[in-house]
Every structure is written in C-alpha cells, then in structure tokens.
Amino acid sequence: MWVRNRYTGPGGGLYTGPGGGLYTGPGGGLYTGPGGGLYTGPDSSPYMSNIPPLEVFLKELEKRNLYHYANIIKNHLH
C-alpha cells in the first residue's frame, strides 16, 4: 500500500474527515455522489489510465524481458 494511502491525517487514505479516503461526504473516497471516489455517473473529466490491469501489465513487462520492473511492482503488491 502506498504511504499516502496509509496516512490517517487530512487527505490521507485512512482519513475519515473531509477529503479523506474513508470520508463518506462530498469529495471523500467513499462518497457516491459527483466528485467522490465511488461515483459511477458521468464526469466531465473522467479518470483515464494508459496502464492496463496489473496482471495484464505484469505479463506484458515480462514478455518484453522487463523483469526488473515487473519485480519492483510485484514486490510492492505484497
């Protein structure tokens, strides 16, 4: 888990106050309304990633003999 995700202070992943990952109000990670982490509706600036799901990404790295990078990711998953 990333350090910022373990942070219990303002803005941290384990913070239950406004803007925190465990906050259920507007802007929080557990908020289901617009701007919240669990919002599933339309968005003018949706999250986009150019990295596929990790299991696919790891296989692709290894297929390209980029084991060093694949291992770095794997070591941080456990």
N, C-alpha and C positions, 0 to 999 in steps of 0.2 A: 504494500500500500504506500502511495506517495506520502511524504511527510505532511504536505498541506492537507491531505485527507484525514490525517490523524489529529490535526490541530483542533483543540477544543475552544479556542478563542474566536473573536469576531472574524467571520469569513471562512472559518475552517470547516472541514468536512464533518467534524463531530460537534460543531457548534449548534445549539438549539435556538439561538437568538436570530434576529433578522439577518438575512443573507447567508446563514449557515446551511450546511448540508443536511442537517436534521431539522431545519425550521420548516413548519407547515404553512406559514403565512406567505404573503406575496414576495416573490423573489427567492424563496428558500428552495432547497433541494428536494423537499418533499411536497412542495406546493404543486397542485394540479392545474392551476389557472395559468393564464398567459405570463410568461417570464419565469415560471417555476421549472424546477428540474424534472418534474413528472408531467409536464404539459404535453399533450399529444395533438393539439389543434394546429391550425395554420399559423405560420410565422413569417414575418417579412424578412427576417434574416436567420433562416434555419441553420442548425449545426450541420456542417459538412466535413467529411474526412476523406483524405486520399489514401488512407491505410485500411485495408480490408480487416475483417475479424482476425484476431490474433492467431488462431490456429491456422488460418489460410496464409497469413503473413509470415509466420514462422516456417511453414513448409516452403514458401517461395524463397525466403532467405537461404534456406538450406539447399534448395535446388540450384541456387546461384553460387554455392560454395561460400556463403557469407555466414559461416558457423559462429564466428566470433560475435557478431551482432545478435544472432539468434540466441546464443547462450546468455548474453547480457540480459535480454528480455526474459528468458526462462528463469534465470536466477532471481529476478525481481518479482516473479509471479508467485513464488513460494515463500 
